[in-house]
Every structure is written in structure tokens, then in C-alpha cells.
């Protein structure tokens, strides 16, 4: 059974920093790409950042220069370092992984972790 387990959410003041982690476990053959999405109340889920197996990265314009995505290939873990946080970053953050399991490519999602940016 493959799982994505996120951690690191919480309450942060504006201007603060936080790091999210997401670890993939189970019978994984390979991970093509991993990423983070977020969903604020009343809004659609949106892409925040992605990182490929070759460590190429992509960021949404709203987080460029503030967030950094990185990956530990040996641990099947992806991180999201978030700096200069703003109230509008408040959302449930979801980890996503494009993985090959038992010869089939799947799109997996974590359970989500809440980030609240507020004074």
C-alpha cells in the first residue's frame, strides 16, 4: 500500500516561515514528480510548486521568491520551505506524487495539512 504522509502545518504569524514535509512509502518503483497544491476555503485547489525526478522546479507566480520546493530522493520525501508568509497563504496544503507502482503510473495525494497565517 502506497501512502503520502504530510507534516509541518500549523499557525504562523505574517512574515514567518514554516516547512512542510511529505514522505512517500510503500511498494514504489519510481517517482516521476512530486508537488504541493493548496486549497483555501471557498476556492479551488491550486498548484503551488512541483519538482521532477531531475529536480526541475516550477512555482506558481503567487509564491515565487518566497517558497522553495526540494526533494530527498533517497527518502522519497518532498519539502516545501515557505518564507515571508502572508495571510493569503492560509489553506490546506496537499502533497501530490506521480509514481509508478507495480508497473502502472498513478497520481497519489496526501491527506492535507492546514497552514494558517494570522496575527
N, C-alpha and C positions, 0 to 999 in steps of 0.2 A: 504494500500500500504506500502510495506516494503522498507526502504531506509537505505543505509550506507553512512554517510556523513563524509568525512575526512577533517582534517585541520592540519596546523602546518608546511607545507613545506616552502621552501624558499632558500635563498642564505646564505651559511655558509663558513667560511674560513677553510682550512685544520686544523685538530686538535680541531675544535669546536664541539659544542653539539647542539642538537635540539630534540624536542619531537613531534611526530606525534600522533594525536588522531583520533579515528573513532567511531562514535556513530550510533548504530542501532536503528531504530524507526519503529513503525507500529504495526500491529497485530501479534506479535511474541509470539509463545507458549514457545519455548525454543531455546537456542543457544548451540549447541554442541561444537563448536570450533570456534576460530577467529584467524586470522593471517594476516601477511603482506607479500606481494610479491613486486618485483620491476622489472622494465624493462628499461634498458639503450638503447640509440639509436643504432639500428642495431643488437640488441641482443634479445634473447628470454626472456620471463618473467620467473623469478626465485623466488623460495621460500626464504624468509628472516627469518621468525620466526612464530611459531604458539603457541597457548595456548588453552588448553582444558577446558571443564567445571569444571574439577577438578584442574585446574591451573597447569597441567603438561605442560612444555615448551619444544620447540625444536628450535634450531638455525642452520642456515647454517654455515659451517665452516668459511666462509669469515667474519662473523660478531660476532662470539663467543668472549666473553670477552669485546666487545665494545657496543653491543646493548642489551637492556633489554625489553622484552615484558611483559606487565601486563594488568590486566583486572579489571574493576569495574562492578561486576555482577548486582548490583542494577541499574546502569545507562546504562547497555548494551553497554558499551564502552571499547574499547581496545586501549592501548597506546604502542608506540614504542619509548623508550628513546635511542637516538643514541649519543654516545660519541666517541671521538677520530676519528672524521670523516675524510675520505680520498677522494681524487678526484674520485676514482673508485666507491665510493658510489653514485655518481651522477646518478639519474634515476627518473622515475616516480614511486612513491610508491602507491600500491593498497591495500586496505583493503579487506579482504575476511571473510565471515561468513558462517558457516554450520548451518542452522537454520531449525526449524520445524515451519511451518506456515499452519494453517488450516488443520492439520493432515498430511501434506506432508513435506518431507525433501527437502530443496533447498540449492543451493550454490549461495550466493549473492556476488556481487562485488561493491566496491565503484567506484567513477569516477576518482580517481587518484589524487595525489598531487605531484608536482615537487620538488625534492631536488637537488640543485646544490652546489657542494663543490668545491670552487675555490678561489684563492687569487686574 
